[in-house]
Amino acid sequence: MTQALSDRILAENAEVFDAMVGHRFVRDVAADTLTAEAFDRYLQIEGDFVETAIAIFGYAVAKAPDIAARRKLIAVLDALANEQIAYFERVIEARCITFESALRSHPDVVAFGGGMLEIARDGSYSEILAAMFAAEWMYLTWNDQVAADMPSDPDLRHWVDMHVSEGFRHGAHWLKDSLDALGTELSEQEKARCSEIFGRAQQLEIDFHSAVYVDEA
């Protein structure tokens, strides 16, 4: 039996995926030891990236093969613009966060947003799905790990809640299922490229999350 494309991608990138879901940031959230300062830094750079994600999914809408896929992607765009962006606006204001230009221009932060946007701009529809599957499957996996014992910070709890919600879970599985459907038609070269993109996106995520600790020993 032919291996599903998403399963192949996960198997080929197990090491880098495990490194991300076992990242210091994830361990700190799970242990409820993430400092308020580190979380505030995360909110700044992740909030910026959600705006980039809107552009990424916009490319996906343009390159999608049919109206069913476009409808789903438009729903994702709506959630990003009207749920996640609203979360960042509210929380950043409530926490009186002052944006740090040095953090937002950190090479690993810039590389993440730029690298993911480049994949969407220059890549095929399947490659965009592979990149976003890397991000959303990673978030679903580690948030599932920590959701049973929520962190004490209410804003962080809300962030975890958003990533284990039925809507987010459905979206992550839709990406997985869509890759599997595409995988029945892609060439071996195209499948290998999707796997490569997934691995690249995971490494970008690792470096991005490490930037949260830029001012810590």
C-alpha positions in Angstrom: 0.0 0.0 0.0 1.3 3.4 -1.0 2.2 5.6 2.0 0.1 8.8 2.3 2.1 11.9 1.5 1.5 13.5 4.9 2.8 10.4 6.7 5.8 10.2 4.4 6.5 13.9 5.1 6.2 13.4 8.9 8.4 10.3 8.8 11.1 11.9 6.7 11.2 15.0 9.0 10.7 13.3 12.3 13.9 14.6 13.8 13.3 18.3 13.0 9.6 18.0 13.9 10.5 16.4 17.3 13.0 19.2 17.9 10.3 21.8 17.4 7.7 20.2 19.6 10.3 19.6 22.2 11.7 23.2 21.9 12.6 25.1 25.1 9.6 27.4 24.4 7.2 24.4 24.4 8.9 22.9 27.5 8.5 26.2 29.3 4.8 26.4 28.5 4.3 22.8 29.6 6.1 23.4 32.9 4.5 26.8 33.4 7.9 28.4 33.6 7.7 30.6 30.6 8.5 34.1 31.9 6.1 37.0 31.2 9.0 38.8 29.4 9.5 35.8 27.1 5.8 35.5 26.4 5.6 39.3 25.7 8.4 38.9 23.1 6.6 35.9 21.6 3.4 38.0 21.3 5.2 40.7 19.4 6.8 38.5 16.8 4.0 35.9 16.4 1.5 38.7 16.0 3.5 40.1 13.2 3.7 36.6 11.6 -0.1 36.1 11.7 -0.3 39.1 9.3 2.2 37.4 7.1 0.2 34.1 7.3 -2.8 36.1 5.9 -0.7 36.8 2.8 0.5 33.2 2.6 -3.0 31.9 2.6 -4.0 34.6 0.1 -1.4 33.0 -2.3 -3.0 29.6 -1.6 -6.4 30.9 -2.5 -5.1 32.2 -5.8 -3.4 28.9 -6.6 -6.1 26.5 -5.3 -7.4 24.1 -7.8 -11.2 24.4 -7.1 -13.9 26.4 -5.4 -14.1 23.9 -2.5 -10.5 24.5 -1.6 -10.9 28.2 -2.0 -13.9 28.3 0.4 -11.9 26.4 3.0 -8.9 28.7 2.6 -11.1 31.8 2.8 -12.5 30.5 6.1 -8.9 30.1 7.4 -8.3 33.7 6.3 -11.4 34.9 8.2 -10.2 33.1 11.4 -6.7 34.6 11.1 -8.0 38.1 10.5 -10.9 38.2 12.9 -9.9 35.7 15.7 -6.1 35.6 15.9 -5.3 39.2 15.0 -8.0 40.3 17.4 -6.4 38.2 20.1 -3.0 39.9 19.6 -4.5 43.3 19.5 -6.4 42.8 22.8 -3.6 41.0 24.6 -0.8 43.3 23.5 -2.8 46.4 24.6 -3.8 44.8 27.9 -0.2 43.8 28.7 1.0 47.2 27.8 3.6 45.7 25.5 6.1 48.1 24.0 7.3 46.8 20.6 11.0 46.1 20.4 12.5 47.0 17.0 15.6 44.9 17.6 13.5 41.8 18.3 11.3 42.3 15.3 14.3 42.8 13.1 16.2 39.8 14.6 17.7 37.7 11.7 15.8 34.6 12.7 12.5 36.4 13.0 13.0 38.1 9.6 14.1 34.8 8.0 10.9 33.0 9.3 8.4 35.5 7.9 10.4 36.0 4.7 11.1 32.4 4.2 7.5 31.3 4.6 6.3 34.1 2.4 8.8 33.1 -0.3 7.5 29.6 -0.3 4.0 30.8 -0.9 4.9 33.4 -3.5 7.2 31.2 -5.6 5.9 27.7 -4.8 3.1 25.5 -6.0 -0.2 25.0 -4.3 1.0 21.7 -2.8 4.2 23.4 -1.5 2.2 26.1 0.2 0.1 23.4 1.9 3.2 21.6 3.0 4.6 24.7 4.6 1.3 25.5 6.4 0.9 21.9 7.4 4.3 22.1 9.0 3.2 25.1 11.1 -0.3 24.0 12.0 0.4 20.3 12.7 3.3 21.4 14.9 1.0 23.8 16.8 -1.7 21.3 17.2 0.7 18.6 18.4 2.4 20.6 21.1 -0.7 22.4 22.3 -2.4 19.0 22.7 0.6 18.0 24.9 0.1 21.0 27.2 -3.7 21.4 27.2 -4.3 18.8 29.9 -2.3 21.0 32.4 -2.8 24.5 31.4 -0.3 27.3 32.2 -1.3 29.8 34.8 -1.1 32.9 32.6 -4.7 33.5 31.3 -3.5 35.0 28.0 -1.3 32.0 27.4 -4.1 29.6 28.3 -6.3 31.3 25.7 -3.5 30.9 23.1 -3.4 27.2 23.9 -7.2 26.9 23.8 -7.3 28.5 20.3 -4.8 25.8 19.0 -6.8 22.8 20.4 -10.2 24.2 19.4 -12.3 22.1 17.0 -11.9 24.8 14.3 -8.1 24.8 14.4 -8.0 21.0 14.7 -10.3 20.7 11.6 -8.0 23.1 9.7 -4.9 21.1 10.5 -6.5 17.8 9.5 -7.8 19.5 6.3 -4.3 20.4 5.4 -3.1 16.8 6.1 -6.0 15.3 4.1 -5.5 17.8 1.2 -1.8 16.8 0.9 -2.7 13.2 0.9 -5.2 13.8 -1.9 -2.7 15.7 -3.9 -0.1 13.1 -3.3 -1.9 10.6 -5.4 -1.3 12.9 -8.4 2.1 14.4 -7.7 5.4 13.2 -9.3 8.1 11.7 -7.1 10.0 15.0 -7.5 7.0 17.0 -6.4 6.5 14.8 -3.3 10.1 15.1 -2.4 9.9 18.9 -2.7 6.9 19.0 -0.4 8.8 17.0 2.2 11.8 19.4 1.8 9.5 22.4 2.3 8.1 20.9 5.4 11.5 20.4 6.9 12.6 23.9 6.0 9.5 25.3 7.6 10.2 23.4 10.8 13.7 24.7 11.0 12.5 28.2 10.5 10.0 27.7 13.3 12.8 26.4 15.6 15.0 29.5 15.0 12.0 31.8 15.3 10.9 30.4 18.7 14.6 30.6 19.9 14.5 34.4 19.2 12.1 34.7 22.2 15.1 34.1 24.4 17.4 36.6 22.8 17.7 38.6 26.0 18.0 35.6 28.3 21.0 33.5 29.3 
